[in-house]
Structure formats: C-alpha cells, structure tokens
C-alpha cells in the first residue's frame, strides 16, 4: 500500500493518503511512521484518505490493526478520521467497530469536510 504521510501544521493534523493494495506489513509500517510523528510533534489528530485503496482490508488484518492502535500509547490516544468511499465503507466498518471496542477513537467519513469537522471538534 503506497502512501504519503505529511503534517498539515496549520490544522495540527497528520494526513495519510493511501492508495493501492493494503497489506498487513504496510499497516505495521504506517503505524510506526505515524507513531514517530505523534511522539515528535505531539499531534493527536490523524486524517486518513483511503479513497484510492484498491483492495478490501481482510478481517484479521483489520482486527490486528485496531488492536495495535488501541494498545499504543501515542496512537491509542489520538483521533483517527478515515475518509472512505461509500462502496468501501461496509468493508472498513469492522475496523471502526473493533478499534472503538478496544478504546481507540476512530471514525469513518464520506468526505474530507466531515472528517475534519469531527477531528477539530
């Protein structure tokens, strides 16, 4: 899953733009990168644009990713807003549920505007 990670300083947001195929290895690398940014910058708002991902996140991978997010000292206290296409929302609903059930603060949104509104609120 190729991705770009950048900090939008004026909003205090870490922006992850992912595209292509998702693998468990890619999710692990993404968590490491974002955790490092959170620790270095103190930022706790993460915006993920997943509208260009090309495959479905396997259930086991979603469960593991949710568990890791919730258990991590930096990522578990951050707000995670994920922008998804309506066609893929159902596929990522399990990730949202699993993360929130474990104490993470993660929500899916259909638009950037709605995601940012929630992150800033």
N, C-alpha and C positions, 0 to 999 in steps of 0.2 A: 504494500500500500504506500505508494509515494505520498509524501505530504510536505507541506511547508508549515513552519511554526514561526510566528512573529509576535512581537509585543506591540500593541496599539497603546502607546503611552498616554495619549490624551484621554482615553477611556479607561485606562487601567485594566486592560483585557489582554489575555493571551489568546491569539487567534490561530487555530489549527485548520488548515484547509487540506482535506484528504481526498485523494482520487485514485481510482484503480481498484485492485483487488486487496481485500483485507486478509491478513494472516495473524495468527496469534503472536508470532515473532514481531511483526510490525507494531501490534498493540503494546507489547512489552517495551520496545524501543521508544515509542511515543510517550509512555508513562514516565520513563527515565528522563527523557528530554524535558517534558513539561514539569516534572517534579524539580529538576535542577533550576528551571526558570522561576518557579514559585519560591524556592528557597533563596535564590539570589536576589529576587526583586521584591518579595513579599506579596506578590499579586495572588489573589484568590478567586479571580473570575476567568473562566475558560469558555471560549466560544469555539465550537467545532462545526465547520461547514462540511457535512457529509453528503452533500447533494450530488457529488460526482463519483461516489464509490460504485464499483461495478458488480459487487457480489454481496450475497447475504451473509451476515455475521452468524457463524454456527452457534448453536445454543450453548455448547460447552465453553466456547471462547467468550461469549457474552457473559456467562456466569463467572468465569475466572477473572475477566476484566473488571466486572462490577465488584467482585470481592477484593481485588487488589486496590481499586480506587478507594473503597471504603476503609480499608485497613491502613492505608498510608497516612502518615502524619500530615503531610502537605496536601496531597490530593483529596484526602477524606474530608478536609475542612473547607475545600474550595466549592464554588458553584460551577456546575458544568451545564452549559446550554448547547444542545446539539440540533443543528438545522438539518432536517431530513425532507426528502420528497414524500408526497402523500403515498406514492406507490411503495416506498420502503419503510414507512412509519410502523406498519404492523411488524415487520421483521426486527426492528430495533426496540419495540415495546418491552420485550423481555429484559433487555439491558437496563432500561429505565426502571422497571419494577425491581429487578434484582439489586441494582445499586441502591435504590431508596430503601429497600427492605433491610439492607446492611448498614444503613446510616449515612450513605453518601447523598449529596444534594444534586441530582441530575434530572434534567427535563428535556423532552423533545419538543421542537417547534417547527412550524411550517415556513417561517420567514425569519430573515435576519432581524427585522424590526421587532418582532415579538420576542425573539431570543434576547436581544439587547435590553429591551424594556424590563424583562424579568431579571437579567443579570444586574442591572443598575438599581433595581427596586430593593 
